[in-house]
C-alpha cells in the first residue's frame, strides 16, 4: 500500500500533466475542513472538481506492484475529473452555454488523454 503522501503526489502529478497537455485551467484548492481538491475552471467560471481522497487512493494501490498501482491512481483521478462527482462541481443547470459545451468537450478530452496513459 502506498503512503498518503505518495498517493497525493501522484494524483497531483497526473493532474498537472493533463492540464499541460490539454491546455486546461487547473488548480489545487482546499475546503474549510482541510480536504484537497483538483479543480478545472471553464471560461465563464464553471468548475469541475476531484476530491483527493487519500484513503480511497491507498485502497486502490493496495496489493499491486508499482506500475499497476500508479495506473490505478491515474485512472481514479482522470475518471473522477471526467465525471465530476464532487459536491463542489457546478451544476449543468447553473452553467452558461459556453461552459456547458466546455465541460462536455472536457469529458471527451480526458477520456482520450486516459487512453494515452501507459497501462501496467
PAKOLFI-89494 format. One record per residue: residue number from 0; residue in three letters; x, z negated, y negated of N, C-alpha, C in turn. Coordinates in nm, 2 decimals. Last residue first. Example, Ala and Ser with C-alpha at 12.3 -4.5 7.8 and 13.67 -1.06 7.14 Angstrom:
2
NODE resi resn    n_X    n_Z    n_Y   ca_X   ca_Z   ca_Y    c_X    c_Z    c_Y
NODE    1  SER   1.28  -0.71   0.22   1.37  -0.71   0.11   1.29  -0.79   0.00
NODE    0  ALA   1.32  -0.78   0.57   1.23  -0.78   0.45   1.32  -0.78   0.33
***
This chain:
120
NODE resi resn    n_X    n_Z    n_Y   ca_X   ca_Z   ca_Y    c_X    c_Z    c_Y
NODE  119  UNK  -0.03   1.71   0.08   0.06   1.63   0.16   0.10   1.72   0.27
NODE  118  UNK  -0.04   1.97  -0.17  -0.10   1.88  -0.07   0.01   1.81   0.00
NODE  117  UNK   0.00   2.02  -0.52   0.06   2.02  -0.39  -0.01   1.92  -0.29
NODE  116  UNK  -0.26   2.15  -0.71  -0.18   2.03  -0.68  -0.13   2.04  -0.54
NODE  115  UNK  -0.42   2.36  -0.74  -0.28   2.39  -0.75  -0.20   2.27  -0.72
NODE  114  UNK  -0.67   2.25  -0.73  -0.64   2.34  -0.63  -0.49   2.38  -0.63
NODE  113  UNK  -0.67   2.11  -0.97  -0.66   2.03  -0.85  -0.62   2.13  -0.73
NODE  112  UNK  -0.72   2.33  -1.14  -0.60   2.25  -1.15  -0.57   2.18  -1.02
NODE  111  UNK  -0.98   2.39  -1.07  -0.88   2.49  -1.05  -0.74   2.42  -1.05
NODE  110  UNK  -1.11   2.15  -1.15  -1.11   2.19  -1.01  -1.00   2.30  -0.98
NODE  109  UNK  -1.06   2.16  -1.43  -1.00   2.06  -1.35  -1.00   2.09  -1.20
NODE  108  UNK  -1.20   2.39  -1.50  -1.06   2.39  -1.52  -0.99   2.28  -1.43
NODE  107  UNK  -1.46   2.30  -1.44  -1.41   2.42  -1.37  -1.26   2.42  -1.38
NODE  106  UNK  -1.48   2.09  -1.63  -1.50   2.07  -1.49  -1.44   2.18  -1.40
NODE  105  UNK  -1.45   2.24  -1.87  -1.35   2.14  -1.83  -1.36   2.11  -1.68
NODE  104  UNK  -1.69   2.38  -1.89  -1.56   2.45  -1.86  -1.45   2.36  -1.82
NODE  103  UNK  -1.85   2.16  -1.94  -1.88   2.25  -1.83  -1.75   2.32  -1.79
NODE  102  UNK  -1.74   2.07  -2.18  -1.74   1.99  -2.06  -1.77   2.06  -1.93
NODE  101  UNK  -1.80   2.29  -2.35  -1.66   2.25  -2.32  -1.65   2.17  -2.20
NODE  100  UNK  -2.08   2.30  -2.35  -2.00   2.41  -2.29  -1.86   2.37  -2.26
NODE   99  UNK  -2.11   2.06  -2.49  -2.17   2.08  -2.36  -2.10   2.19  -2.28
NODE   98  UNK  -1.98   2.11  -2.73  -1.93   2.01  -2.64  -1.98   2.02  -2.50
NODE   97  UNK  -2.17   2.30  -2.83  -2.03   2.34  -2.81  -1.96   2.24  -2.71
NODE   96  UNK  -2.40   2.15  -2.85  -2.40   2.27  -2.76  -2.25   2.31  -2.73
NODE   95  UNK  -2.32   1.80  -2.84  -2.35   1.93  -2.91  -2.35   2.04  -2.81
NODE   94  UNK  -2.47   1.54  -2.64  -2.36   1.64  -2.67  -2.41   1.75  -2.76
NODE   93  UNK  -2.66   1.38  -2.54  -2.61   1.35  -2.67  -2.49   1.44  -2.72
NODE   92  UNK  -2.72   1.47  -2.29  -2.83   1.48  -2.39  -2.78   1.45  -2.53
NODE   91  UNK  -2.49   1.41  -2.15  -2.52   1.55  -2.18  -2.63   1.57  -2.28
NODE   90  UNK  -2.33   1.12  -2.28  -2.44   1.18  -2.20  -2.46   1.32  -2.24
NODE   89  UNK  -1.99   1.05  -2.26  -2.10   1.09  -2.35  -2.21   1.16  -2.26
NODE   88  UNK  -1.88   0.77  -2.07  -1.89   0.92  -2.09  -2.01   0.95  -2.18
NODE   87  UNK  -1.88   0.51  -2.00  -1.84   0.54  -2.14  -1.85   0.69  -2.17
NODE   86  UNK  -1.92   0.47  -1.73  -2.03   0.43  -1.83  -2.00   0.48  -1.97
NODE   85  UNK  -1.79   0.75  -1.54  -1.78   0.63  -1.61  -1.90   0.60  -1.71
NODE   84  UNK  -1.78   0.99  -1.41  -1.88   0.89  -1.36  -1.87   0.76  -1.44
NODE   83  UNK  -1.68   1.27  -1.42  -1.71   1.18  -1.54  -1.81   1.07  -1.51
NODE   82  UNK  -1.61   1.48  -1.26  -1.75   1.43  -1.25  -1.78   1.34  -1.37
NODE   81  UNK  -1.34   1.51  -1.34  -1.43   1.63  -1.32  -1.57   1.59  -1.33
NODE   80  UNK  -1.23   1.26  -1.33  -1.25   1.33  -1.46  -1.34   1.45  -1.45
NODE   79  UNK  -1.24   1.23  -1.05  -1.31   1.14  -1.14  -1.33   1.19  -1.28
NODE   78  UNK  -1.07   1.43  -0.97  -1.21   1.44  -0.93  -1.30   1.35  -1.02
NODE   77  UNK  -0.83   1.33  -1.08  -0.88   1.46  -1.12  -1.03   1.48  -1.09
NODE   76  UNK  -0.81   1.08  -0.95  -0.81   1.09  -1.09  -0.87   1.22  -1.14
NODE   75  UNK  -0.82   1.14  -0.67  -0.91   1.04  -0.73  -0.92   1.06  -0.88
NODE   74  UNK  -0.60   1.31  -0.64  -0.74   1.36  -0.61  -0.84   1.27  -0.68
NODE   73  UNK  -0.39   1.14  -0.70  -0.41   1.26  -0.78  -0.55   1.31  -0.77
NODE   72  UNK  -0.41   0.96  -0.49  -0.42   0.91  -0.62  -0.46   1.03  -0.72
NODE   71  UNK  -0.37   1.14  -0.27  -0.49   1.06  -0.28  -0.52   1.01  -0.42
NODE   70  UNK  -0.11   1.23  -0.32  -0.21   1.32  -0.32  -0.35   1.25  -0.34
NODE   69  UNK   0.03   0.99  -0.27   0.03   1.05  -0.40  -0.08   1.15  -0.42
NODE   68  UNK  -0.02   0.95   0.00  -0.07   0.85  -0.10  -0.07   0.91  -0.24
NODE   67  UNK   0.11   1.18   0.11  -0.04   1.17   0.12  -0.09   1.07   0.02
NODE   66  UNK   0.38   1.11   0.04   0.31   1.23  -0.01   0.16   1.23   0.00
NODE   65  UNK   0.42   0.85   0.16   0.43   0.87   0.02   0.36   1.00  -0.03
NODE   64  UNK   0.17   0.77   0.41   0.30   0.80   0.37   0.30   0.83   0.22
NODE   63  UNK  -0.09   0.53   0.41  -0.05   0.66   0.41   0.10   0.66   0.37
NODE   62  UNK  -0.18   0.26   0.40  -0.16   0.32   0.53  -0.11   0.46   0.53
NODE   61  UNK  -0.34   0.29   0.09  -0.31   0.20   0.20  -0.30   0.28   0.33
NODE   60  UNK  -0.43   0.44  -0.12  -0.29   0.46  -0.08  -0.25   0.39   0.05
NODE   59  UNK  -0.69   0.35  -0.17  -0.67   0.49  -0.14  -0.53   0.52  -0.08
NODE   58  UNK  -0.63   0.09  -0.25  -0.70   0.11  -0.12  -0.68   0.26  -0.08
NODE   57  UNK  -0.52   0.14  -0.50  -0.44   0.07  -0.40  -0.50   0.10  -0.26
NODE   56  UNK  -0.75   0.24  -0.63  -0.63   0.33  -0.60  -0.54   0.27  -0.50
NODE   55  UNK  -0.91   0.01  -0.63  -0.95   0.13  -0.55  -0.83   0.22  -0.53
NODE   54  UNK  -0.76  -0.15  -0.79  -0.79  -0.19  -0.65  -0.83  -0.07  -0.57
NODE   53  UNK  -0.75  -0.01  -1.03  -0.62  -0.03  -0.96  -0.65  -0.07  -0.81
NODE   52  UNK  -0.92   0.22  -1.18  -0.95   0.10  -1.10  -0.83   0.08  -1.00
NODE   51  UNK  -0.94   0.36  -1.47  -0.82   0.34  -1.37  -0.85   0.21  -1.30
NODE   50  UNK  -1.21   0.56  -1.53  -1.16   0.42  -1.53  -1.05   0.41  -1.42
NODE   49  UNK  -1.22   0.84  -1.73  -1.19   0.79  -1.59  -1.14   0.65  -1.60
NODE   48  UNK  -1.45   1.02  -1.94  -1.35   0.92  -1.91  -1.34   0.90  -1.76
NODE   47  UNK  -1.51   1.24  -2.20  -1.52   1.23  -2.05  -1.41   1.13  -2.02
NODE   46  UNK  -1.69   1.26  -2.51  -1.58   1.22  -2.43  -1.62   1.22  -2.28
NODE   45  UNK  -1.75   1.45  -2.81  -1.80   1.40  -2.68  -1.68   1.36  -2.59
NODE   44  UNK  -1.63   1.57  -3.04  -1.63   1.42  -3.02  -1.69   1.37  -2.89
NODE   43  UNK  -1.62   1.84  -3.06  -1.71   1.77  -3.15  -1.72   1.62  -3.12
NODE   42  UNK  -1.42   1.91  -2.86  -1.40   1.94  -3.00  -1.50   1.87  -3.10
NODE   41  UNK  -1.38   1.62  -2.64  -1.42   1.75  -2.67  -1.41   1.78  -2.82
NODE   40  UNK  -1.13   1.42  -2.49  -1.22   1.43  -2.60  -1.25   1.58  -2.63
NODE   39  UNK  -1.07   1.22  -2.22  -1.06   1.36  -2.27  -1.17   1.37  -2.37
NODE   38  UNK  -0.91   0.93  -2.11  -1.01   0.99  -2.19  -0.98   1.13  -2.24
NODE   37  UNK  -0.87   0.68  -1.89  -0.81   0.80  -1.93  -0.93   0.88  -1.99
NODE   36  UNK  -0.87   0.33  -1.94  -0.95   0.45  -1.92  -0.86   0.57  -1.96
NODE   35  UNK  -0.84  -0.01  -1.84  -0.78   0.11  -1.89  -0.86   0.23  -1.85
NODE   34  UNK  -0.97  -0.33  -1.94  -0.97  -0.22  -1.85  -0.91  -0.10  -1.92
NODE   33  UNK  -1.00  -0.54  -2.12  -0.87  -0.50  -2.08  -0.86  -0.39  -1.98
NODE   32  UNK  -1.25  -0.58  -2.22  -1.21  -0.66  -2.11  -1.07  -0.63  -2.06
NODE   31  UNK  -1.28  -0.39  -2.42  -1.27  -0.53  -2.46  -1.23  -0.62  -2.35
NODE   30  UNK  -1.08  -0.11  -2.30  -1.21  -0.17  -2.35  -1.18  -0.32  -2.38
NODE   29  UNK  -0.85   0.14  -2.40  -0.88   0.01  -2.33  -1.01  -0.04  -2.39
NODE   28  UNK  -0.72   0.47  -2.32  -0.80   0.37  -2.40  -0.82   0.25  -2.32
NODE   27  UNK  -0.52   0.75  -2.37  -0.54   0.63  -2.29  -0.61   0.53  -2.37
NODE   26  UNK  -0.62   1.10  -2.39  -0.56   0.97  -2.44  -0.59   0.86  -2.35
NODE   25  UNK  -0.62   1.45  -2.46  -0.63   1.34  -2.37  -0.56   1.21  -2.43
NODE   24  UNK  -0.73   1.75  -2.50  -0.70   1.63  -2.60  -0.72   1.51  -2.52
NODE   23  UNK  -0.56   2.00  -2.31  -0.67   1.91  -2.33  -0.63   1.80  -2.43
NODE   22  UNK  -0.42   2.22  -2.18  -0.44   2.21  -2.33  -0.56   2.12  -2.36
NODE   21  UNK  -0.36   2.22  -1.92  -0.49   2.27  -1.95  -0.52   2.26  -2.10
NODE   20  UNK  -0.10   2.11  -1.91  -0.13   2.24  -1.85  -0.26   2.30  -1.90
NODE   19  UNK  -0.15   1.86  -2.05  -0.05   1.96  -2.10  -0.08   2.10  -2.04
NODE   18  UNK  -0.34   1.74  -1.89  -0.37   1.76  -2.03  -0.27   1.87  -2.09
NODE   17  UNK  -0.21   1.73  -1.64  -0.33   1.81  -1.65  -0.36   1.84  -1.80
NODE   16  UNK   0.00   1.55  -1.71   0.03   1.69  -1.66  -0.09   1.78  -1.68
NODE   15  UNK  -0.14   1.32  -1.77  -0.06   1.38  -1.87  -0.03   1.53  -1.83
NODE   14  UNK  -0.26   1.27  -1.52  -0.34   1.30  -1.63  -0.27   1.37  -1.74
NODE   13  UNK  -0.04   1.21  -1.36  -0.11   1.34  -1.33  -0.21   1.37  -1.45
NODE   12  UNK   0.04   0.97  -1.50   0.13   1.09  -1.49   0.05   1.22  -1.46
NODE   11  UNK  -0.17   0.79  -1.46  -0.14   0.84  -1.60  -0.05   0.97  -1.59
NODE   10  UNK  -0.14   0.76  -1.18  -0.27   0.81  -1.24  -0.24   0.87  -1.38
NODE    9  UNK   0.12   0.66  -1.16   0.09   0.79  -1.10  -0.04   0.85  -1.16
NODE    8  UNK   0.09   0.41  -1.30   0.19   0.51  -1.34   0.15   0.65  -1.29
NODE    7  UNK  -0.10   0.29  -1.13  -0.13   0.31  -1.27  -0.04   0.42  -1.33
NODE    6  UNK   0.04   0.27  -0.89  -0.08   0.34  -0.89  -0.12   0.38  -1.04
NODE    5  UNK   0.26   0.10  -0.97   0.28   0.24  -0.93   0.16   0.32  -0.93
NODE    4  UNK   0.12  -0.13  -1.04   0.20  -0.06  -1.14   0.22   0.08  -1.10
NODE    3  UNK   0.01  -0.21  -0.79  -0.08  -0.17  -0.90   0.00  -0.09  -1.01
NODE    2  UNK   0.19  -0.06  -0.52   0.17  -0.17  -0.62   0.07  -0.12  -0.72
NODE    1  UNK   0.05   0.08  -0.22   0.13   0.09  -0.34   0.10  -0.03  -0.43
NODE    0  UNK   0.08   0.00   0.12   0.00   0.00   0.00   0.09   0.00  -0.12
***
